[in-house]
Amino acid sequence: MALVRQDDLLRKRFELLVSIPGIAQVSAMQLLAELATLPPDLTVREWVAHSGLDPAHEISGSSVRKASRISRAGNRHLRRALYMPALVASRCDPHAKAFFESLLARKKARLQALIAVARKLLHSIYGIFRSGLKYEGTKLFPRITLS
C-alpha cells in the first residue's frame, strides 16, 4: 500500500479500480499487482488472452467439436483475482447482475456466466485505465435491461 501512495499512476489506478462495484481494496491491490507489469501498448484482447479468460475452441479434423472452454493459458493469479470481484458484482452491481441473469436465462451454466462477468470486468478495467474515468455500468452493459 505504501508503494501505491508513493506513485501517482498507481494511486490513480487504485482509485479507479475501487470505483468498480465488487472490487474492494484487497482485490484492487491484487489486480494492480498483476496488471501494472503489462506493457502499455497491449489491446483489450491481449489482456483477456493474458488472463486466460479467452475461449479455446477444440476442433480436430472430422471429429465431433467439443464445447469451448476458457484457455487457462494465461496468468492464473490474474484469473483468481478477478473471480471474487465477478462474484460480488454479479450479486451487487445491477448492470452486472442483469448481464449474469440474462446469461442464465439463455441456459448458460452458473460458472460460465460468472467467467463472462469476470471477462467483462477485465474489459472495464482496461477501459478505465485508458480513459482515466470512473466505472459506469451503462457503458459496459449497454443493452441489458434492469429489472
MODELLER restraints for C-alpha pairs under 7 A, 6 or more apart:
rsr = mdl.restraints
at = mdl.atoms
rsr.add(forms.Gaussian(group=physical.xy_distance, feature=features.Distance(at['CA:4:A'], at['CA:10:A']), mean=5.22, stdev=0.5))
rsr.add(forms.Gaussian(group=physical.xy_distance, feature=features.Distance(at['CA:4:A'], at['CA:11:A']), mean=5.11, stdev=0.5))
rsr.add(forms.Gaussian(group=physical.xy_distance, feature=features.Distance(at['CA:5:A'], at['CA:11:A']), mean=5.83, stdev=0.5))
rsr.add(forms.Gaussian(group=physical.xy_distance, feature=features.Distance(at['CA:13:A'], at['CA:129:A']), mean=6.53, stdev=0.5))
rsr.add(forms.Gaussian(group=physical.xy_distance, feature=features.Distance(at['CA:14:A'], at['CA:28:A']), mean=6.26, stdev=0.5))
rsr.add(forms.Gaussian(group=physical.xy_distance, feature=features.Distance(at['CA:14:A'], at['CA:32:A']), mean=6.96, stdev=0.5))
rsr.add(forms.Gaussian(group=physical.xy_distance, feature=features.Distance(at['CA:16:A'], at['CA:128:A']), mean=6.79, stdev=0.5))
rsr.add(forms.Gaussian(group=physical.xy_distance, feature=features.Distance(at['CA:16:A'], at['CA:134:A']), mean=5.59, stdev=0.5))
rsr.add(forms.Gaussian(group=physical.xy_distance, feature=features.Distance(at['CA:17:A'], at['CA:23:A']), mean=6.61, stdev=0.5))
rsr.add(forms.Gaussian(group=physical.xy_distance, feature=features.Distance(at['CA:17:A'], at['CA:28:A']), mean=5.75, stdev=0.5))
rsr.add(forms.Gaussian(group=physical.xy_distance, feature=features.Distance(at['CA:17:A'], at['CA:125:A']), mean=6.94, stdev=0.5))
rsr.add(forms.Gaussian(group=physical.xy_distance, feature=features.Distance(at['CA:18:A'], at['CA:24:A']), mean=5.54, stdev=0.5))
rsr.add(forms.Gaussian(group=physical.xy_distance, feature=features.Distance(at['CA:18:A'], at['CA:25:A']), mean=6.52, stdev=0.5))
rsr.add(forms.Gaussian(group=physical.xy_distance, feature=features.Distance(at['CA:18:A'], at['CA:28:A']), mean=6.30, stdev=0.5))
rsr.add(forms.Gaussian(group=physical.xy_distance, feature=features.Distance(at['CA:19:A'], at['CA:134:A']), mean=6.11, stdev=0.5))
rsr.add(forms.Gaussian(group=physical.xy_distance, feature=features.Distance(at['CA:19:A'], at['CA:135:A']), mean=5.98, stdev=0.5))
rsr.add(forms.Gaussian(group=physical.xy_distance, feature=features.Distance(at['CA:20:A'], at['CA:135:A']), mean=5.50, stdev=0.5))
rsr.add(forms.Gaussian(group=physical.xy_distance, feature=features.Distance(at['CA:21:A'], at['CA:89:A']), mean=5.79, stdev=0.5))
rsr.add(forms.Gaussian(group=physical.xy_distance, feature=features.Distance(at['CA:21:A'], at['CA:93:A']), mean=5.86, stdev=0.5))
rsr.add(forms.Gaussian(group=physical.xy_distance, feature=features.Distance(at['CA:22:A'], at['CA:85:A']), mean=4.49, stdev=0.5))
rsr.add(forms.Gaussian(group=physical.xy_distance, feature=features.Distance(at['CA:22:A'], at['CA:86:A']), mean=6.71, stdev=0.5))
rsr.add(forms.Gaussian(group=physical.xy_distance, feature=features.Distance(at['CA:22:A'], at['CA:88:A']), mean=4.85, stdev=0.5))
rsr.add(forms.Gaussian(group=physical.xy_distance, feature=features.Distance(at['CA:22:A'], at['CA:89:A']), mean=4.60, stdev=0.5))
rsr.add(forms.Gaussian(group=physical.xy_distance, feature=features.Distance(at['CA:23:A'], at['CA:85:A']), mean=5.22, stdev=0.5))
rsr.add(forms.Gaussian(group=physical.xy_distance, feature=features.Distance(at['CA:27:A'], at['CA:81:A']), mean=6.28, stdev=0.5))
rsr.add(forms.Gaussian(group=physical.xy_distance, feature=features.Distance(at['CA:30:A'], at['CA:81:A']), mean=6.12, stdev=0.5))
rsr.add(forms.Gaussian(group=physical.xy_distance, feature=features.Distance(at['CA:31:A'], at['CA:78:A']), mean=6.45, stdev=0.5))
rsr.add(forms.Gaussian(group=physical.xy_distance, feature=features.Distance(at['CA:31:A'], at['CA:81:A']), mean=6.05, stdev=0.5))
rsr.add(forms.Gaussian(group=physical.xy_distance, feature=features.Distance(at['CA:34:A'], at['CA:78:A']), mean=5.96, stdev=0.5))
rsr.add(forms.Gaussian(group=physical.xy_distance, feature=features.Distance(at['CA:44:A'], at['CA:123:A']), mean=6.44, stdev=0.5))
rsr.add(forms.Gaussian(group=physical.xy_distance, feature=features.Distance(at['CA:44:A'], at['CA:126:A']), mean=6.38, stdev=0.5))
rsr.add(forms.Gaussian(group=physical.xy_distance, feature=features.Distance(at['CA:48:A'], at['CA:54:A']), mean=5.84, stdev=0.5))
rsr.add(forms.Gaussian(group=physical.xy_distance, feature=features.Distance(at['CA:48:A'], at['CA:119:A']), mean=6.99, stdev=0.5))
rsr.add(forms.Gaussian(group=physical.xy_distance, feature=features.Distance(at['CA:49:A'], at['CA:74:A']), mean=6.27, stdev=0.5))
rsr.add(forms.Gaussian(group=physical.xy_distance, feature=features.Distance(at['CA:50:A'], at['CA:74:A']), mean=4.56, stdev=0.5))
rsr.add(forms.Gaussian(group=physical.xy_distance, feature=features.Distance(at['CA:50:A'], at['CA:75:A']), mean=5.96, stdev=0.5))
rsr.add(forms.Gaussian(group=physical.xy_distance, feature=features.Distance(at['CA:51:A'], at['CA:74:A']), mean=4.63, stdev=0.5))
rsr.add(forms.Gaussian(group=physical.xy_distance, feature=features.Distance(at['CA:51:A'], at['CA:75:A']), mean=4.87, stdev=0.5))
rsr.add(forms.Gaussian(group=physical.xy_distance, feature=features.Distance(at['CA:51:A'], at['CA:76:A']), mean=6.79, stdev=0.5))
rsr.add(forms.Gaussian(group=physical.xy_distance, feature=features.Distance(at['CA:51:A'], at['CA:78:A']), mean=5.78, stdev=0.5))
rsr.add(forms.Gaussian(group=physical.xy_distance, feature=features.Distance(at['CA:51:A'], at['CA:79:A']), mean=5.64, stdev=0.5))
rsr.add(forms.Gaussian(group=physical.xy_distance, feature=features.Distance(at['CA:52:A'], at['CA:70:A']), mean=6.53, stdev=0.5))
rsr.add(forms.Gaussian(group=physical.xy_distance, feature=features.Distance(at['CA:52:A'], at['CA:71:A']), mean=5.35, stdev=0.5))
rsr.add(forms.Gaussian(group=physical.xy_distance, feature=features.Distance(at['CA:52:A'], at['CA:72:A']), mean=4.27, stdev=0.5))
rsr.add(forms.Gaussian(group=physical.xy_distance, feature=features.Distance(at['CA:52:A'], at['CA:73:A']), mean=5.03, stdev=0.5))
rsr.add(forms.Gaussian(group=physical.xy_distance, feature=features.Distance(at['CA:52:A'], at['CA:74:A']), mean=4.01, stdev=0.5))
rsr.add(forms.Gaussian(group=physical.xy_distance, feature=features.Distance(at['CA:52:A'], at['CA:75:A']), mean=6.33, stdev=0.5))
rsr.add(forms.Gaussian(group=physical.xy_distance, feature=features.Distance(at['CA:52:A'], at['CA:79:A']), mean=6.95, stdev=0.5))
rsr.add(forms.Gaussian(group=physical.xy_distance, feature=features.Distance(at['CA:53:A'], at['CA:70:A']), mean=5.30, stdev=0.5))
rsr.add(forms.Gaussian(group=physical.xy_distance, feature=features.Distance(at['CA:53:A'], at['CA:71:A']), mean=6.39, stdev=0.5))
rsr.add(forms.Gaussian(group=physical.xy_distance, feature=features.Distance(at['CA:53:A'], at['CA:72:A']), mean=6.59, stdev=0.5))
rsr.add(forms.Gaussian(group=physical.xy_distance, feature=features.Distance(at['CA:53:A'], at['CA:119:A']), mean=6.36, stdev=0.5))
rsr.add(forms.Gaussian(group=physical.xy_distance, feature=features.Distance(at['CA:54:A'], at['CA:70:A']), mean=5.39, stdev=0.5))
rsr.add(forms.Gaussian(group=physical.xy_distance, feature=features.Distance(at['CA:54:A'], at['CA:71:A']), mean=5.80, stdev=0.5))
rsr.add(forms.Gaussian(group=physical.xy_distance, feature=features.Distance(at['CA:55:A'], at['CA:68:A']), mean=6.10, stdev=0.5))
rsr.add(forms.Gaussian(group=physical.xy_distance, feature=features.Distance(at['CA:55:A'], at['CA:69:A']), mean=5.44, stdev=0.5))
rsr.add(forms.Gaussian(group=physical.xy_distance, feature=features.Distance(at['CA:55:A'], at['CA:70:A']), mean=4.38, stdev=0.5))
rsr.add(forms.Gaussian(group=physical.xy_distance, feature=features.Distance(at['CA:55:A'], at['CA:71:A']), mean=5.61, stdev=0.5))
rsr.add(forms.Gaussian(group=physical.xy_distance, feature=features.Distance(at['CA:56:A'], at['CA:68:A']), mean=5.64, stdev=0.5))
rsr.add(forms.Gaussian(group=physical.xy_distance, feature=features.Distance(at['CA:56:A'], at['CA:69:A']), mean=5.45, stdev=0.5))
rsr.add(forms.Gaussian(group=physical.xy_distance, feature=features.Distance(at['CA:56:A'], at['CA:70:A']), mean=5.52, stdev=0.5))
rsr.add(forms.Gaussian(group=physical.xy_distance, feature=features.Distance(at['CA:56:A'], at['CA:71:A']), mean=4.80, stdev=0.5))
rsr.add(forms.Gaussian(group=physical.xy_distance, feature=features.Distance(at['CA:57:A'], at['CA:68:A']), mean=4.86, stdev=0.5))
rsr.add(forms.Gaussian(group=physical.xy_distance, feature=features.Distance(at['CA:57:A'], at['CA:69:A']), mean=6.97, stdev=0.5))
rsr.add(forms.Gaussian(group=physical.xy_distance, feature=features.Distance(at['CA:58:A'], at['CA:65:A']), mean=6.37, stdev=0.5))
rsr.add(forms.Gaussian(group=physical.xy_distance, feature=features.Distance(at['CA:58:A'], at['CA:66:A']), mean=5.69, stdev=0.5))
rsr.add(forms.Gaussian(group=physical.xy_distance, feature=features.Distance(at['CA:58:A'], at['CA:68:A']), mean=6.66, stdev=0.5))
rsr.add(forms.Gaussian(group=physical.xy_distance, feature=features.Distance(at['CA:59:A'], at['CA:65:A']), mean=5.31, stdev=0.5))
rsr.add(forms.Gaussian(group=physical.xy_distance, feature=features.Distance(at['CA:59:A'], at['CA:66:A']), mean=6.90, stdev=0.5))
rsr.add(forms.Gaussian(group=physical.xy_distance, feature=features.Distance(at['CA:82:A'], at['CA:118:A']), mean=5.75, stdev=0.5))
rsr.add(forms.Gaussian(group=physical.xy_distance, feature=features.Distance(at['CA:83:A'], at['CA:118:A']), mean=6.32, stdev=0.5))
rsr.add(forms.Gaussian(group=physical.xy_distance, feature=features.Distance(at['CA:86:A'], at['CA:114:A']), mean=6.40, stdev=0.5))
rsr.add(forms.Gaussian(group=physical.xy_distance, feature=features.Distance(at['CA:86:A'], at['CA:117:A']), mean=5.65, stdev=0.5))
rsr.add(forms.Gaussian(group=physical.xy_distance, feature=features.Distance(at['CA:86:A'], at['CA:118:A']), mean=4.86, stdev=0.5))
rsr.add(forms.Gaussian(group=physical.xy_distance, feature=features.Distance(at['CA:87:A'], at['CA:114:A']), mean=6.59, stdev=0.5))
rsr.add(forms.Gaussian(group=physical.xy_distance, feature=features.Distance(at['CA:89:A'], at['CA:96:A']), mean=5.89, stdev=0.5))
rsr.add(forms.Gaussian(group=physical.xy_distance, feature=features.Distance(at['CA:89:A'], at['CA:97:A']), mean=6.82, stdev=0.5))
rsr.add(forms.Gaussian(group=physical.xy_distance, feature=features.Distance(at['CA:90:A'], at['CA:96:A']), mean=5.07, stdev=0.5))
rsr.add(forms.Gaussian(group=physical.xy_distance, feature=features.Distance(at['CA:90:A'], at['CA:97:A']), mean=4.30, stdev=0.5))
rsr.add(forms.Gaussian(group=physical.xy_distance, feature=features.Distance(at['CA:90:A'], at['CA:100:A']), mean=6.04, stdev=0.5))
rsr.add(forms.Gaussian(group=physical.xy_distance, feature=features.Distance(at['CA:91:A'], at['CA:97:A']), mean=5.61, stdev=0.5))
rsr.add(forms.Gaussian(group=physical.xy_distance, feature=features.Distance(at['CA:94:A'], at['CA:146:A']), mean=6.83, stdev=0.5))
rsr.add(forms.Gaussian(group=physical.xy_distance, feature=features.Distance(at['CA:95:A'], at['CA:137:A']), mean=5.71, stdev=0.5))
rsr.add(forms.Gaussian(group=physical.xy_distance, feature=features.Distance(at['CA:95:A'], at['CA:141:A']), mean=6.16, stdev=0.5))
rsr.add(forms.Gaussian(group=physical.xy_distance, feature=features.Distance(at['CA:95:A'], at['CA:146:A']), mean=6.79, stdev=0.5))
rsr.add(forms.Gaussian(group=physical.xy_distance, feature=features.Distance(at['CA:96:A'], at['CA:117:A']), mean=6.75, stdev=0.5))
rsr.add(forms.Gaussian(group=physical.xy_distance, feature=features.Distance(at['CA:98:A'], at['CA:144:A']), mean=6.29, stdev=0.5))
rsr.add(forms.Gaussian(group=physical.xy_distance, feature=features.Distance(at['CA:98:A'], at['CA:145:A']), mean=6.83, stdev=0.5))
rsr.add(forms.Gaussian(group=physical.xy_distance, feature=features.Distance(at['CA:98:A'], at['CA:146:A']), mean=5.90, stdev=0.5))
rsr.add(forms.Gaussian(group=physical.xy_distance, feature=features.Distance(at['CA:99:A'], at['CA:144:A']), mean=6.16, stdev=0.5))
rsr.add(forms.Gaussian(group=physical.xy_distance, feature=features.Distance(at['CA:100:A'], at['CA:113:A']), mean=5.75, stdev=0.5))
rsr.add(forms.Gaussian(group=physical.xy_distance, feature=features.Distance(at['CA:100:A'], at['CA:114:A']), mean=6.89, stdev=0.5))
rsr.add(forms.Gaussian(group=physical.xy_distance, feature=features.Distance(at['CA:100:A'], at['CA:117:A']), mean=6.74, stdev=0.5))
rsr.add(forms.Gaussian(group=physical.xy_distance, feature=features.Distance(at['CA:103:A'], at['CA:113:A']), mean=5.84, stdev=0.5))
rsr.add(forms.Gaussian(group=physical.xy_distance, feature=features.Distance(at['CA:104:A'], at['CA:110:A']), mean=6.68, stdev=0.5))
rsr.add(forms.Gaussian(group=physical.xy_distance, feature=features.Distance(at['CA:104:A'], at['CA:113:A']), mean=6.76, stdev=0.5))
rsr.add(forms.Gaussian(group=physical.xy_distance, feature=features.Distance(at['CA:124:A'], at['CA:140:A']), mean=6.54, stdev=0.5))
rsr.add(forms.Gaussian(group=physical.xy_distance, feature=features.Distance(at['CA:128:A'], at['CA:134:A']), mean=6.19, stdev=0.5))
rsr.add(forms.Gaussian(group=physical.xy_distance, feature=features.Distance(at['CA:128:A'], at['CA:135:A']), mean=6.52, stdev=0.5))
